[in-house]
Amino acid sequence: MLPTTFGDMTRTISLGRQNARLKAALSTLSTEMTTRQAHDRLQHLNGNVSALAAMEQSLVLAADRKNLAQITAAFLAAQQSVIGEVMQKTEQLSLDAQRLGLFNDAASLGRVTAGMANAFSDVVRLLNASFGERTLFAGTRGDGPALAMPEAILDALMSDIPVPVDPSILASQIDAWFAPGGGFDSFGYLGGPVIPAAISLGHGTEIRLSVTAQDSAIRTALAALATGAVLDRGLPGVDAAGKRMIVLQNALPLKAASQALLDLSARLGVAEERAATASSRAEAEHSSLAIAHAELLAVDPYDAASKLEQAMSQLEMIYAITARLSRLRLAEYLR
């Protein structure tokens, strides 16, 4: 076997270093060809990275604004959905109460009051709905329910109605209980006040999440539905005729609640549209910044391809030289 000399080792180490350097260059150039982005940012920008840092910071801020606007719009949309369902229930029950004037039987009366009682429970459940981990209508106390359980609210309401019940003033007593400062605020509403701080979505757009279960439109709907619910339970001093009179009169409050909820829906719609506009603006801003960021770090694909081909040729040459110097062919080894 041929002896290995000091010069042979020197060439081997030198070729090994060149081989490692060219392999690293091939990997870098291949990545740049794929991503069209410079691997060494500092070298690509000639050491001037201040513009890149400012652009990346702007990208982060734009992404944050976009996400916040999307979350805000989705939160408002969830509130809008709940208000829409409550409005449908009050509209339908208003019609049912009006139709009761065409029938004078106990079964029809029972169906209408039972429908109001069920709707009251459904509306309370809807108002306790959450978006993510935050209750939709609980204001600053979004980590818990907005309203007490339906049965608990009705128990508190009925305990405040004087006995025997006067059918002619029952509706006004219930309205007073649900009015600001009444029993509803003490026993029914479990949330907090309206969130005081406006949400800034950038470019001067601010939105307040100002709707809670204490909103006047929601109070009106709850009061009208609770009137039917307490009648369904039965009240001392109120006979079938008195119950029928109260239900017929309750058609107007239910209709008024539906109109108030429609106005509330319109207010939410305005805020929802502003949030959607802010989201679109932030998304466009983020996209333009992302394009500018990519262009700042972009490499010339033709230059990168040329360098890649050159590196591959050099690496193939090293392999050829290494094979020749190492006498890897059997005929050369046996000579």
Buried (B, 14 or more C-beta within 10 A) or exposed (E): EEEEEEEEEEBBEEBEEBBEBBEEBBEBBBBBBEEBBBBEEEEBBEEEBEEBEEBBEBBEBBBEBBBBBBBBBBBBBBBBBBBBBBBEBBBBBBEBBBEBEEEEEEEBBBBBBBBBBBBBBBBBBBBBBBBEEBBBBBBBBBEEBBBBBBEBBBEBBBEBBEEEBBBEEBBEBBBBBBBEEBBBBEBBBBBBEBBEEEBEBBEEBEBEBBBBBBBEBBBBBBBBBBBBBBBBEEBEEBEEEBBBBBBBBBBBBBBBBBBBBBEBBEBBBEBBEBBBBBBBBBBEBBEEBBEEBEEBBBBEEEEBEEBBEEBBEBBEEBEEEBEEEBEEEEEEEEE
